[in-house]
Amino acid sequence: MADIRETMFSILLQDGPFATPDDLVIAPFSKVGRRTVASLVRHGEQTKYRVLRNQIFDLLGVQSYGEIQGLIQDPVARKAVTAKAYRLLGNMFGIKGSEGEVVATVNNYSRTADGVIRSLRDTVLDNFSSFIEMTNEVDALSNPVELMLLMFDERYHKKARFEAKRKLLLMNLAGSIDQRERETNIESKFSEFLEFLNHYVWSPEGRIGELELSYLFSEHGEDDFSCRKCTVLSLEEGQGLQELKAGQKLTLVKRRRFAMDSTAVPIYVSIRKKPSEAKVLKLIRKGEENPAVAVDDELGLLGVLDSLADVKAFQTHLTRSAIAADSFMVLEDISDTLTTSASYRNKNAGSSVETRMLKFFARLGGMRVEFIVHTNESYLNYLYQRGVAHDEYEVKRVFDSGAAALLFPEDIYHLDMSFARERQIECCRSQLEG
């Protein structure tokens, strides 16, 4: 993970030279201005400051901070600057199309930026949603010029100015991700991946999209809520169960089948293309500005099978299916803690060494797809076990990576992240074990 102070993300840090001040003072020779320069020198951020300042001046078409104040007061000049800014940004991100299409695409980056904040508000920080609610005026803006001018408008509160800066940073990440998706043709590859699965992997006996509903009835230990016993039940058997006892869970799985040596093997499958909001948040967690480096799991499949023998059969079936589709398949970055006693080696913040899964990337047909494969028992641990459950991991990694504190600094949002982390984990566990 990169040192966040060496990236552009450091402009959000409230303990550094780019901190959003309580009162906006832009006079270059004021006491505040001299303190800012001293802080830049102390942190070795002079070059980054010059780069950011020049980017702002170039996009706004000004030569000084004083001219920015003039733009704030001149709606006619702002309109001309806005038209040019959209054109410049469109060319930078390689957006093709009419002026209206470029504007719509850049504005969509704004929706992605807002989506990152809303997803955190509604999931891993849902108990503190009132603390981190966006300022209405910032939420309503999608124009990058208006957001940039807001940062330098002393009429706005510190929180609004910080959120405008944050939104512009997230919009830039969204643009980088969109550019990479167009370069790698991810939409087309996702369709090709689904076509490969439907035509070569799943059993031809059923219709495309046909699913068999079953239940996993499991019993979990008191000490760590890990799965101690699991039974596969039909839909009718699961629905006929009376009230569950403490430590018991009933989990619905919608399963497909694949044919292996004349045997139809059931498998629960979840196929995903990571949404833009999740990719932006991953860049923040990783402290990485380049999506080509940090986001290597754009296409993914999670599979759950009844036994280790079925897991091995599925792996074999995948490679045979690739040959049938006239493509060799190479398995890369294999991590297997299902069939070995080795600890999980993932070094991501918030992850647990107790996680059990078979994880690998499959390269075929010009695609690189992440596969995560479980047995029923390891999947139930992935859902429910203390310290291992994915929902719990989702909470931990946002806090432990520093992403929560970066996006919602305490001096602006008045939220103690250590307290929030423990509260969110506690609520998560209550839901999982309830």
C-alpha positions as CSV (number, residue, x, y, z in Angstrom):
1,M,0.0,0.0,0.0
2,A,1.3,3.4,-1.0
3,D,2.1,6.1,1.6
4,I,-0.9,8.3,1.3
5,R,1.2,11.4,1.9
6,E,3.1,10.6,-1.4
7,T,-0.2,10.7,-3.4
8,M,-2.7,13.3,-4.4
9,F,-5.0,11.9,-1.7
10,S,-2.9,13.9,0.8
11,I,-4.8,17.0,-0.1
12,L,-7.7,15.6,2.0
13,L,-5.5,15.3,5.1
14,Q,-6.5,17.8,7.8
15,D,-3.1,17.6,9.5
16,G,-1.1,18.6,6.5
17,P,-0.4,21.7,4.4
18,F,-3.5,21.2,2.2
19,A,-6.0,21.2,5.2
20,T,-9.2,23.1,4.7
21,P,-9.1,26.0,7.1
22,D,-11.9,27.4,9.3
23,D,-11.6,30.8,7.6
24,L,-10.6,31.2,4.0
25,V,-7.7,33.7,3.5
26,I,-6.1,33.8,0.1
27,A,-3.9,36.9,0.4
28,P,-0.4,35.6,-0.4
29,F,1.5,37.7,2.1
30,S,-0.9,37.4,5.1
31,K,0.1,35.6,8.3
32,V,-2.0,32.6,7.2
33,G,-0.3,32.6,3.8
34,R,3.1,32.6,5.4
35,R,2.2,29.8,7.7
36,T,0.9,27.8,4.7
37,V,4.2,28.2,2.9
38,A,6.1,27.2,6.0
39,S,4.0,24.1,6.3
40,L,4.5,23.2,2.6
41,V,8.3,23.4,3.1
42,R,8.2,21.5,6.4
43,H,6.3,18.6,4.7
44,G,8.2,18.8,1.5
45,E,5.1,19.4,-0.5
46,Q,6.2,22.5,-2.5
47,T,6.2,20.6,-5.8
48,K,2.8,19.1,-5.2
49,Y,1.4,22.5,-4.3
50,R,2.8,24.1,-7.5
51,V,1.3,21.2,-9.6
52,L,-2.1,21.6,-8.0
53,R,-2.1,25.3,-8.2
54,N,-1.2,25.3,-11.9
55,Q,-3.9,22.7,-12.6
56,I,-6.5,24.9,-11.0
57,F,-5.3,28.0,-12.8
58,D,-5.2,26.2,-16.1
59,L,-8.6,24.7,-15.8
60,L,-10.1,28.1,-14.7
61,G,-8.1,30.1,-17.2
62,V,-6.7,32.5,-14.5
63,Q,-3.3,33.7,-13.5
64,S,-3.9,34.3,-9.8
65,Y,-6.1,33.6,-6.8
66,G,-7.4,37.1,-7.1
67,E,-8.8,36.3,-10.6
68,I,-10.7,33.4,-9.1
69,Q,-12.6,35.8,-6.9
70,G,-13.5,37.7,-10.0
71,L,-14.9,34.5,-11.6
72,I,-17.0,33.9,-8.5
73,Q,-18.7,37.2,-9.0
74,D,-19.1,37.0,-12.8
75,P,-21.7,34.4,-14.1
76,V,-21.0,35.3,-17.8
77,A,-17.3,34.6,-17.4
78,R,-18.0,31.4,-15.5
79,K,-20.2,30.1,-18.3
80,A,-17.3,30.5,-20.8
81,V,-14.8,28.9,-18.5
82,T,-17.1,26.0,-17.8
83,A,-17.5,25.3,-21.6
84,K,-13.7,25.3,-22.0
85,A,-13.2,23.2,-18.9
86,Y,-15.5,20.4,-20.0
87,R,-13.7,20.3,-23.4
88,L,-10.3,20.1,-21.6
89,L,-11.5,17.3,-19.3
90,G,-13.1,15.4,-22.1
91,N,-9.9,15.4,-24.1
92,M,-7.9,14.4,-21.0
93,F,-10.1,11.4,-20.3
94,G,-10.4,10.5,-24.0
95,I,-14.1,11.0,-24.1
96,K,-15.5,10.8,-27.6
97,G,-18.8,12.5,-28.7
98,S,-20.6,15.8,-28.9
99,E,-20.2,18.6,-26.4
100,G,-23.4,17.4,-24.7
101,E,-22.1,13.8,-24.5
102,V,-18.8,15.0,-22.9
103,V,-20.7,17.1,-20.4
104,A,-23.0,14.2,-19.5
105,T,-20.0,11.8,-19.1
106,V,-18.1,14.2,-16.8
107,N,-21.3,14.9,-14.8
108,N,-21.7,11.1,-14.4
109,Y,-18.3,11.2,-12.6
110,S,-20.0,13.4,-10.1
111,R,-22.7,10.8,-9.6
112,T,-20.0,8.2,-9.0
113,A,-18.3,10.5,-6.5
114,D,-21.6,11.0,-4.6
115,G,-22.2,7.3,-4.8
116,V,-19.0,6.5,-2.9
117,I,-20.1,8.7,0.0
118,R,-23.7,7.5,0.0
119,S,-22.6,3.8,-0.1
120,L,-20.5,4.4,3.0
121,R,-23.3,6.3,4.7
122,D,-25.7,3.4,4.0
123,T,-23.4,0.5,4.8
124,V,-20.3,0.6,6.9
125,L,-21.2,3.9,8.5
126,D,-25.0,3.6,8.6
127,N,-25.1,4.1,12.4
128,F,-23.5,7.5,11.9
129,S,-25.2,8.6,8.7
130,S,-26.3,11.9,10.3
131,F,-22.7,12.8,11.1
132,I,-21.4,12.3,7.5
133,E,-24.4,13.7,5.5
134,M,-23.2,15.7,2.6
135,T,-23.8,19.5,2.4
136,N,-26.8,20.1,0.2
137,E,-25.1,22.7,-1.9
138,V,-22.2,20.3,-2.7
139,D,-24.5,17.4,-3.3
140,A,-26.4,19.3,-5.9
141,L,-23.3,20.3,-7.9
142,S,-21.8,18.3,-10.8
143,N,-20.0,21.1,-12.6
144,P,-16.3,20.8,-11.8
145,V,-15.8,24.5,-12.3
146,E,-18.5,25.4,-9.8
147,L,-17.1,22.9,-7.3
148,M,-13.6,24.4,-7.8
149,L,-14.9,27.9,-7.3
150,L,-16.8,26.9,-4.2
151,M,-13.5,25.8,-2.6
152,F,-12.3,29.4,-2.8
153,D,-15.6,31.1,-1.9
154,E,-15.4,32.5,1.7
155,R,-19.2,32.5,1.9
156,Y,-19.2,28.7,2.3
157,H,-18.5,26.9,5.5
158,K,-15.4,24.8,6.0
159,K,-17.3,21.6,5.7
160,A,-18.8,22.6,2.3
161,R,-15.3,23.7,1.0
162,F,-13.8,20.4,2.1
163,E,-16.6,18.4,0.5
164,A,-16.1,20.2,-2.8
165,K,-12.4,19.4,-2.7
166,R,-13.2,15.7,-1.9
167,K,-15.8,15.5,-4.6
168,L,-13.4,16.8,-7.2
169,L,-10.8,14.2,-6.1
170,L,-13.3,11.4,-6.3
171,M,-14.5,12.7,-9.7
172,N,-10.9,12.5,-11.0
173,L,-10.6,8.9,-9.8
174,A,-14.0,8.1,-11.4
175,G,-12.7,9.6,-14.7
176,S,-9.5,7.5,-14.6
177,I,-11.5,4.4,-14.0
178,D,-13.9,5.2,-16.8
179,Q,-11.0,5.8,-19.1
180,R,-9.5,2.4,-18.2
181,E,-12.8,0.6,-18.7
182,R,-13.1,2.0,-22.2
183,E,-9.4,1.1,-22.9
184,T,-9.9,-2.5,-21.7
185,N,-13.4,-2.8,-23.1
186,I,-14.6,-4.2,-19.8
187,E,-18.3,-4.2,-20.8
188,S,-17.7,-6.3,-23.8
189,K,-15.5,-8.7,-21.8
190,F,-18.2,-9.1,-19.1
191,S,-20.7,-10.1,-21.8
192,E,-18.1,-12.6,-23.3
193,F,-17.5,-14.1,-19.9
194,L,-21.2,-14.7,-19.3
195,E,-21.5,-16.2,-22.7
196,F,-18.5,-18.5,-22.0
197,L,-20.2,-19.7,-18.8
198,N,-23.6,-20.3,-20.4
199,H,-22.3,-22.1,-23.4
200,Y,-19.4,-24.1,-22.1
201,V,-19.4,-24.3,-18.3
202,W,-23.0,-24.8,-17.1
203,S,-25.0,-27.9,-17.9
204,P,-26.9,-27.6,-21.2
205,E,-29.8,-29.6,-19.6
206,G,-31.3,-26.5,-18.1
207,R,-32.3,-23.2,-19.6
208,I,-30.0,-20.1,-19.3
209,G,-30.5,-18.5,-16.0
210,E,-32.4,-21.5,-14.5
211,L,-31.7,-22.0,-10.8
212,E,-32.4,-24.7,-8.3
213,L,-33.3,-23.2,-4.9
214,S,-31.8,-25.0,-1.9
215,Y,-31.0,-24.2,1.8
216,L,-27.8,-24.6,3.8
217,F,-28.9,-25.5,7.3
218,S,-25.9,-24.9,9.6
219,E,-24.9,-25.0,13.2
220,H,-22.3,-22.6,14.6
221,G,-19.9,-22.7,17.5
222,E,-20.4,-20.4,20.5
223,D,-16.8,-19.4,20.7
224,D,-16.3,-17.9,17.2
225,F,-19.6,-18.7,15.4
226,S,-17.7,-20.9,12.9
227,C,-19.7,-23.6,11.0
228,R,-19.6,-26.9,12.9
229,K,-22.1,-28.8,10.7
230,C,-23.9,-28.1,7.5
231,T,-26.8,-30.0,5.7
232,V,-28.2,-29.2,2.3
233,L,-32.0,-29.0,2.3
234,S,-34.4,-28.8,-0.5
235,L,-36.6,-25.6,-0.8
236,E,-39.5,-27.5,0.8
237,E,-37.4,-28.9,3.6
238,G,-36.0,-25.5,4.5
239,Q,-39.4,-23.8,4.4
240,G,-40.8,-26.6,6.6
241,L,-38.3,-26.0,9.4
242,Q,-39.6,-24.6,12.7
243,E,-38.0,-21.7,14.5
244,L,-34.2,-21.8,14.5
245,K,-32.4,-22.3,17.8
246,A,-29.4,-20.2,18.9
247,G,-26.3,-20.9,16.8
248,Q,-28.4,-22.1,13.8
249,K,-28.6,-20.4,10.4
250,L,-30.7,-21.1,7.3
251,T,-29.1,-19.7,4.2
252,L,-30.7,-19.8,0.8
253,V,-28.5,-20.6,-2.2
254,K,-29.6,-20.6,-5.8
255,R,-27.6,-23.2,-7.6
256,R,-26.7,-24.1,-11.1
257,R,-25.1,-27.4,-12.3
258,F,-22.2,-28.4,-14.4
259,A,-21.6,-31.8,-15.9
260,M,-18.5,-33.7,-14.8
261,D,-18.0,-37.3,-16.0
262,S,-21.8,-37.8,-16.6
263,T,-22.6,-36.4,-13.2
264,A,-24.5,-33.1,-12.6
265,V,-22.7,-31.3,-9.9
266,P,-24.6,-28.4,-8.1
267,I,-22.8,-25.1,-7.6
268,Y,-24.0,-21.8,-6.1
269,V,-22.6,-18.9,-8.2
270,S,-22.4,-15.2,-7.8
271,I,-21.0,-13.4,-10.8
272,R,-20.0,-9.7,-10.6
273,K,-18.5,-6.8,-12.4
274,K,-17.2,-4.4,-9.8
275,P,-19.2,-1.1,-10.0
276,S,-17.3,2.2,-10.4
277,E,-18.1,3.4,-6.8
278,A,-16.5,0.2,-5.4
279,K,-13.4,0.8,-7.6
280,V,-13.0,4.4,-6.5
281,L,-13.2,3.3,-2.8
282,K,-10.7,0.6,-3.5
283,L,-8.2,3.1,-4.9
284,I,-8.7,5.2,-1.7
285,R,-8.2,2.2,0.5
286,K,-5.1,1.2,-1.4
287,G,-3.7,4.7,-1.5
288,E,-3.2,4.2,-5.3
289,E,-4.2,6.7,-8.0
290,N,-3.7,4.3,-11.0
291,P,-6.7,1.9,-11.4
292,A,-4.6,-0.4,-13.7
293,V,-2.4,-1.1,-10.6
294,A,-5.0,-1.3,-7.8
295,V,-8.1,-2.8,-9.5
296,D,-7.2,-6.2,-10.7
297,D,-10.5,-7.9,-10.0
298,E,-13.0,-6.2,-12.3
299,L,-14.5,-9.5,-13.4
300,G,-15.2,-12.1,-10.8
301,L,-17.0,-15.3,-9.9
302,L,-17.7,-16.7,-6.5
303,G,-18.6,-20.4,-6.5
304,V,-19.8,-22.7,-3.6
305,L,-19.7,-26.5,-3.9
306,D,-20.7,-29.3,-1.6
307,S,-17.2,-30.8,-1.0
308,L,-13.5,-30.5,-1.7
309,A,-13.9,-33.2,-4.4
310,D,-16.5,-31.0,-6.1
311,V,-14.1,-28.0,-5.9
312,K,-11.4,-29.9,-7.6
313,A,-13.8,-31.2,-10.2
314,F,-15.0,-27.6,-10.9
315,Q,-11.4,-26.4,-11.4
316,T,-10.8,-29.2,-13.9
317,H,-14.1,-28.6,-15.6
318,L,-13.2,-24.9,-16.1
319,T,-9.9,-25.6,-17.9
320,R,-11.7,-28.2,-20.1
321,S,-14.4,-25.8,-20.9
322,A,-11.8,-23.2,-22.0
323,I,-10.3,-25.7,-24.4
324,A,-13.8,-26.4,-25.7
325,A,-14.2,-22.7,-26.3
326,D,-10.9,-22.8,-28.3
327,S,-8.9,-21.0,-25.6
328,F,-6.1,-22.2,-23.4
329,M,-6.7,-21.2,-19.7
330,V,-3.9,-20.3,-17.3
331,L,-4.5,-20.1,-13.6
332,E,-2.5,-17.3,-11.9
333,D,-1.9,-16.0,-8.4
334,I,-3.3,-19.2,-6.8
335,S,-4.0,-19.1,-3.1
336,D,-5.5,-22.3,-1.6
337,T,-6.3,-22.4,2.1
338,L,-9.2,-24.9,1.5
339,T,-7.0,-28.0,1.0
340,T,-3.9,-26.8,3.0
341,S,-3.3,-25.7,6.6
342,A,-1.6,-22.5,5.4
343,S,-2.9,-19.2,6.6
344,Y,-4.5,-16.8,4.2
345,R,-1.8,-14.6,2.9
346,N,-3.9,-11.5,1.9
347,K,-2.3,-8.4,3.3
348,N,-5.2,-6.1,2.8
349,A,-6.2,-4.0,5.8
350,G,-8.9,-5.7,7.9
351,S,-8.4,-9.2,6.5
352,S,-8.1,-12.3,8.6
353,V,-5.5,-15.1,8.3
354,E,-8.3,-17.5,9.3
355,T,-10.1,-17.0,6.0
356,R,-10.5,-20.3,4.1
357,M,-11.0,-20.3,0.3
358,L,-9.5,-21.2,-3.1
359,K,-8.7,-18.0,-4.9
360,F,-7.1,-17.7,-8.3
361,F,-7.2,-15.6,-11.5
362,A,-8.1,-17.4,-14.8
363,R,-6.7,-16.0,-18.0
364,L,-8.7,-17.0,-21.1
365,G,-10.2,-15.5,-24.2
366,G,-8.4,-12.2,-23.7
367,M,-9.9,-11.9,-20.1
368,R,-8.5,-12.2,-16.6
369,V,-11.2,-13.3,-14.2
370,E,-11.0,-13.6,-10.4
371,F,-12.4,-16.9,-9.1
372,I,-13.2,-17.4,-5.4
373,V,-14.3,-21.0,-4.6
374,H,-15.7,-22.3,-1.4
375,T,-17.1,-25.5,0.1
376,N,-20.5,-25.0,1.9
377,E,-18.7,-24.9,5.2
378,S,-16.0,-22.3,4.2
379,Y,-18.7,-20.2,2.5
380,L,-20.8,-20.2,5.7
381,N,-17.7,-19.1,7.6
382,Y,-17.2,-16.4,5.0
383,L,-20.7,-15.2,5.8
384,Y,-20.9,-15.6,9.5
385,Q,-17.6,-16.5,11.4
386,R,-16.3,-13.9,13.8
387,G,-13.3,-12.1,12.5
388,V,-13.7,-13.8,9.1
389,A,-17.2,-12.8,7.9
390,H,-17.1,-10.7,4.7
391,D,-19.5,-8.1,6.0
392,E,-17.3,-7.7,9.1
393,Y,-14.3,-7.4,6.8
394,E,-16.0,-4.7,4.7
395,V,-16.3,-2.6,7.9
396,K,-12.8,-3.2,9.1
397,R,-11.0,-2.5,5.9
398,V,-12.7,0.9,5.4
399,F,-11.5,1.9,8.9
400,D,-8.2,0.1,9.1
401,S,-7.0,1.3,5.7
402,G,-7.5,4.9,6.9
403,A,-10.2,5.5,4.2
404,A,-12.9,6.5,6.6
405,A,-10.7,9.0,8.5
406,L,-9.4,10.5,5.2
407,L,-12.9,11.0,3.7
408,F,-14.5,12.1,7.0
409,P,-11.8,13.9,9.1
410,E,-12.8,14.2,12.7
411,D,-12.3,18.0,13.0
412,I,-14.9,18.5,10.4
413,Y,-17.4,15.6,11.0
414,H,-16.9,15.3,14.8
415,L,-16.8,11.5,14.6
416,D,-14.3,9.4,16.5
417,M,-13.3,6.7,14.0
418,S,-12.1,4.3,16.7
419,F,-15.5,4.5,18.4
420,A,-17.3,4.2,15.1
421,R,-15.3,1.2,14.1
422,E,-16.1,-0.8,17.2
423,R,-19.8,0.2,17.1
424,Q,-20.2,-0.8,13.5
425,I,-18.5,-4.2,14.1
426,E,-20.7,-4.8,17.1
427,C,-23.8,-4.1,15.1
428,C,-22.6,-6.2,12.2
429,R,-22.0,-9.1,14.5
430,S,-25.4,-8.7,16.0
431,Q,-27.0,-8.9,12.6
432,L,-25.0,-11.9,11.5
433,E,-25.6,-13.9,14.7
434,G,-29.2,-12.9,15.2
